[in-house]
Amino acid sequence: MTTATTGSPVSVTIPVGGYQSHSTVATGGVAFDPLTTGTTIVTASIPGFITTDAGSKTIEVSAPELSFYYGDETVGAGLMSRYDNRLVRLGATAHGGVTVRIESSNSSVALVSPDGGTVGTEFIDVYVPDGEQNAFYVVHGVEGATGSVSLTASAPGFIDGAGTVNVVQSAVRIQGLSTNTTTLSADNPFYLEVGVPNAGNTNLSSDQRVRAGSPGLIATVSSSDVAVGQLVTIPLTGAMVTVQIPAGAARSATTVATGGVAFDPLTSGSTTVETSISGFITTAAGSVSVTVTEAPEIASGPPISKTPISTASDDGGGAIDPLILVGALLLLIVNINRRRA
């Protein structure tokens, strides 16, 4: 390709005083334009000159690849990717605008969507404008399903990309609940969080959102000794309550006023607060032992001296018992408060 001709062969000029042709097409040079996959030989020749081995180049043209940028992914059943940043990376940007199809090999186990607000389907088509190289997607685990699923990315002019999604049983934990409190402490709001469990089911390895299109999760929360501490929600207070984790969220509300739950300490002792969701693993972090102690007594001041306070004056007054003064002061405060009321 030159400014004058596109095809084969073309001619370029090496000017007087120069030892090479121009380096860009715009200034009079030449460029190679790859069109389809295959192999071709590009050769340069000048009458009366020897064409060296370096004057002939074998060029292999291959299609750019698609790749799943973050590699394999694990998602919980009934949940979806933590963020909307999963992506297929295009191996070229000068593609003129292209549509990338991302498809699940088993829609009964895993689904895909372009973002976290869209219900998952077997495949999606994502348009990538010219000059850009990322096609974003979200993975959804189907409720009650587990297993390994292949994802395929395809687009005209690109080599297909492949990835793997592992759908596992989801898990739940308790967050924000103090293990020690007192009988006079304020209610302790806490929340429940869902995601993928770690290897020992002691906690979550990653929190994930309830998938789009789900009616939401209903979590049960219980206190093993309601005499020690009860659970508080808007509609119910007692030993067992329920809270919801809506679609698109990874946790329940963090305050009672917004639909969450709180622990209300009542008497000294210990109780276990535990949560469960149907079909979910309750991790070790989903059960919290809470110890409630009696509130500390209000510290008393130094004992009142019973030694009479002298009120003697120059004209020979008597002495007043301090207990009488205290009683008079209390009576005065009571009368003032009654008047204010």
C-alpha positions in Angstrom: 0.0 0.0 0.0 1.3 3.4 -1.0 -0.3 6.8 -1.5 -0.5 6.1 -5.3 -1.3 2.3 -5.4 -2.8 -0.4 -3.3 -2.2 -4.0 -4.3 0.9 -5.9 -5.5 3.4 -4.8 -6.7 3.9 -1.2 -5.7 6.8 1.2 -6.2 8.6 3.5 -3.7 11.4 6.0 -4.2 14.7 6.3 -2.3 15.7 9.9 -2.9 19.1 11.2 -3.9 21.3 11.4 -0.8 19.2 8.9 1.0 19.8 5.3 1.8 16.2 4.2 2.6 12.7 4.8 1.5 10.3 6.9 3.6 9.0 5.3 6.8 5.3 6.2 6.4 2.8 6.0 3.6 1.9 9.7 4.1 5.5 10.7 3.3 5.9 8.4 0.3 6.6 5.1 2.0 4.9 1.7 1.9 2.8 -0.4 4.4 1.6 -4.0 4.6 -2.1 -4.4 5.0 -3.1 -7.8 6.4 -6.5 -8.9 5.0 -7.1 -12.6 5.7 -5.3 -15.4 7.6 -2.5 -17.1 5.8 1.1 -16.7 4.7 2.6 -14.4 2.0 6.1 -13.4 1.0 7.0 -9.7 0.6 10.1 -9.1 -1.6 11.9 -5.8 -2.5 13.9 -5.5 -5.8 15.8 -2.7 -7.6 17.1 -3.1 -11.1 20.8 -3.7 -11.0 20.8 -4.4 -7.2 21.1 -7.7 -5.4 18.1 -8.7 -3.3 19.6 -10.1 -0.1 17.9 -12.6 2.1 16.8 -9.7 4.3 15.1 -8.2 1.2 12.5 -11.0 1.3 10.2 -11.5 4.3 7.7 -14.3 5.0 4.7 -12.9 6.8 2.1 -15.0 8.6 -1.3 -13.4 9.1 -3.5 -14.7 11.9 -6.7 -13.5 13.4 -6.6 -11.7 16.8 -7.8 -13.6 19.8 -10.6 -13.1 22.3 -9.7 -13.9 25.9 -11.5 -14.0 29.2 -9.4 -11.4 31.0 -9.8 -12.5 34.6 -9.7 -16.2 33.8 -11.9 -18.8 35.5 -14.6 -17.6 37.9 -16.4 -19.1 40.9 -20.0 -17.9 41.6 -22.5 -19.0 44.2 -25.8 -20.7 43.3 -28.5 -18.0 43.2 -25.8 -15.3 43.2 -23.9 -13.3 40.5 -20.5 -11.7 40.0 -19.5 -9.3 42.7 -19.0 -6.4 40.3 -19.9 -5.5 36.7 -16.3 -5.7 35.6 -15.9 -9.2 34.2 -14.7 -8.8 30.6 -13.6 -10.4 27.4 -10.5 -8.7 26.0 -10.3 -8.3 22.2 -6.8 -8.8 20.7 -7.1 -5.8 18.4 -8.8 -2.4 18.5 -8.9 -1.4 14.8 -11.8 -3.8 14.1 -14.3 -1.2 12.8 -16.8 -2.0 15.6 -17.7 -5.6 16.3 -20.3 -7.6 18.3 -19.0 -10.2 20.7 -21.2 -13.1 21.7 -20.6 -14.5 25.2 -22.4 -17.9 25.7 -22.9 -20.4 28.5 -22.5 -24.1 27.7 -25.2 -25.0 30.3 -27.9 -22.5 31.0 -29.4 -24.7 33.7 -26.3 -24.0 35.8 -24.8 -20.7 34.7 -26.2 -17.6 32.9 -24.7 -14.4 31.6 -25.9 -10.8 31.4 -24.3 -7.5 30.3 -24.6 -6.0 33.8 -25.8 -6.7 37.3 -29.2 -5.1 36.7 -30.2 -7.4 33.8 -31.6 -10.9 34.2 -29.2 -13.6 33.0 -29.7 -15.6 29.8 -27.9 -18.4 27.9 -26.0 -15.8 25.8 -25.6 -12.1 25.3 -24.3 -10.0 22.4 -22.1 -7.1 23.4 -21.2 -4.4 20.8 -17.7 -3.1 21.1 -17.1 0.2 19.2 -14.0 0.6 17.0 -11.0 1.6 19.0 -12.1 -0.3 22.1 -11.3 -3.8 23.2 -13.4 -4.8 26.2 -16.8 -6.6 26.2 -18.2 -6.6 29.8 -20.5 -9.3 31.2 -21.8 -10.7 34.5 -22.1 -14.4 35.5 -25.2 -15.8 37.3 -25.3 -19.1 39.2 -28.7 -20.7 38.9 -30.5 -21.5 42.2 -29.9 -25.0 43.5 -27.4 -25.9 40.8 -23.7 -26.6 41.1 -21.1 -27.7 38.5 -18.5 -26.5 36.0 -19.7 -24.6 32.9 -17.7 -23.4 29.8 -18.1 -19.9 28.5 -17.3 -19.1 24.9 -16.6 -15.7 23.4 -16.9 -15.2 19.6 -16.8 -12.3 17.1 -16.3 -12.0 13.3 -12.6 -11.8 12.5 -11.4 -13.0 15.9 -10.3 -16.4 17.3 -12.8 -17.7 19.8 -12.0 -17.3 23.5 -12.9 -19.9 26.2 -13.4 -19.6 30.0 -14.8 -21.7 32.9 -17.3 -20.9 35.5 -17.6 -23.0 38.7 -21.0 -22.7 40.4 -20.9 -23.8 44.1 -23.3 -23.9 47.0 -23.6 -20.4 48.4 -23.0 -19.5 52.0 -24.0 -16.8 54.6 -22.3 -15.1 57.6 -23.1 -12.5 60.3 -21.3 -9.2 60.2 -21.3 -6.3 62.8 -22.5 -8.2 65.9 -20.5 -7.6 69.0 -19.6 -10.6 71.1 -19.7 -8.7 74.4 -22.2 -6.2 75.6 -24.1 -5.1 78.8 -27.6 -5.1 80.0 -27.8 -1.3 79.6 -26.2 -1.1 76.2 -28.2 0.1 73.2 -29.5 -2.4 70.7 -26.7 -3.7 68.4 -27.7 -3.6 64.7 -26.0 -6.2 62.5 -26.4 -7.6 59.0 -26.1 -10.9 57.1 -23.9 -11.3 54.1 -23.9 -14.0 51.3 -21.2 -15.2 48.9 -18.8 -18.0 48.2 -17.6 -20.0 51.2 -13.9 -20.6 51.8 -12.4 -24.1 51.8 -13.3 -24.9 55.4 -16.7 -23.1 55.5 -15.4 -21.0 58.3 -16.2 -17.8 56.5 -16.8 -16.3 53.0 -14.0 -16.2 50.5 -15.9 -13.5 48.7 -19.2 -11.8 49.1 -21.5 -11.8 46.0 -24.8 -10.2 45.0 -28.1 -12.0 44.8 -28.7 -12.5 41.1 -30.9 -10.2 39.0 -34.4 -11.6 38.6 -34.4 -13.4 41.9 -37.3 -12.7 44.4 -34.6 -12.2 47.0 -33.4 -14.3 49.9 -35.2 -14.8 53.2 -32.8 -15.4 56.1 -33.8 -16.7 59.5 -32.0 -15.3 62.6 -32.3 -16.9 66.0 -31.1 -16.3 69.6 -30.6 -19.5 71.6 -31.5 -17.8 75.0 -34.1 -15.1 74.5 -34.0 -14.3 78.2 -30.4 -13.1 77.7 -31.0 -11.3 74.4 -33.8 -10.9 71.9 -33.8 -10.0 68.2 -35.5 -6.9 66.9 -37.0 -6.1 63.5 -39.7 -3.8 62.4 -42.5 -6.4 62.4 -41.3 -8.7 65.1 -39.2 -8.9 68.3 -38.3 -12.2 69.9 -36.1 -15.4 69.8 -36.5 -15.8 66.0 -37.0 -13.3 63.2 -36.5 -13.1 59.4 -34.8 -10.5 57.2 -34.5 -10.2 53.4 -31.6 -9.8 51.1 -33.0 -8.4 47.9 -31.8 -9.0 44.3 -28.7 -7.0 43.5 -27.5 -6.9 47.1 -24.9 -9.0 48.9 -26.2 -8.2 52.4 -29.3 -7.4 54.4 -30.1 -3.8 55.6 -27.8 -2.5 58.2 -30.4 -0.8 60.4 -33.8 -1.9 61.8 -35.4 1.2 60.3 -34.4 0.1 56.8 -35.5 -3.5 57.2 -32.6 -5.0 59.1 -32.2 -6.7 62.5 -30.6 -5.8 65.9 -29.7 -7.6 69.1 -31.3 -6.4 72.3 -29.4 -7.4 75.5 -31.7 -8.1 78.4 -30.1 -10.0 81.3 -26.6 -11.3 82.1 -25.6 -14.6 80.4 -24.6 -16.0 77.0 -26.7 -16.7 73.9 -25.8 -17.8 70.4 -27.1 -15.8 67.5 -27.3 -17.8 64.3 -28.6 -17.3 60.8 -29.6 -19.7 58.0 -30.9 -19.5 54.5 -32.6 -22.4 52.7 -30.0 -24.1 50.4 -27.1 -22.1 51.8 -24.2 -23.1 54.0 -24.1 -21.4 57.4 -20.4 -20.7 57.8 -18.8 -20.6 61.3 -19.0 -16.9 61.0 -22.8 -17.3 60.7 -23.0 -18.2 64.4 -21.9 -15.7 67.0 -21.8 -16.3 70.8 -22.8 -13.1 72.6 -22.0 -12.6 76.3 -24.2 -10.1 78.2 -22.9 -8.7 81.5 -24.7 -6.6 84.1 -24.1 -2.9 83.6 -21.6 -1.5 86.1 -23.1 0.2 89.2 -22.9 4.0 89.3 -20.0 4.9 91.6 -21.0 6.5 94.9 -19.3 9.6 96.2 -17.5 10.0 99.5 -19.7 9.5 102.6 -21.4 12.6 104.0 -19.9 13.8 107.2 -22.2 13.9 110.1 -20.1 16.5 111.8 -22.3 19.5 112.4 -21.5 22.4 110.1 -20.9 25.5 112.1 -23.0 28.4 111.3 -22.0 30.5 114.3 -22.0 34.2 113.8 -20.8 37.0 115.8 -24.1 37.2 117.6 -23.9 33.6 118.7 -25.7 31.3 116.2 -26.1 27.5 116.5 -25.0 24.5 114.3 -27.0 22.7 111.5 -26.8 19.0 110.9 -25.6 18.4 107.3 -28.3 15.8 106.7 -30.9 18.5 107.2 -29.1 20.7 104.6 -29.1 17.8 102.1 -32.8 17.2 102.7 -33.7 20.8 102.3 -31.7 21.0 99.0 -33.5 17.9 97.6 -36.9 19.4 98.5 -36.0 22.6 96.8 -35.0 20.8 93.6 -38.3 18.8 93.6 -40.4 22.0 94.0 -38.5 23.7 91.2 -39.1 20.8 88.9 -42.8 20.8 89.8 -43.1 24.5 88.9 -41.4 23.9 85.6 -43.7 21.1 84.8 
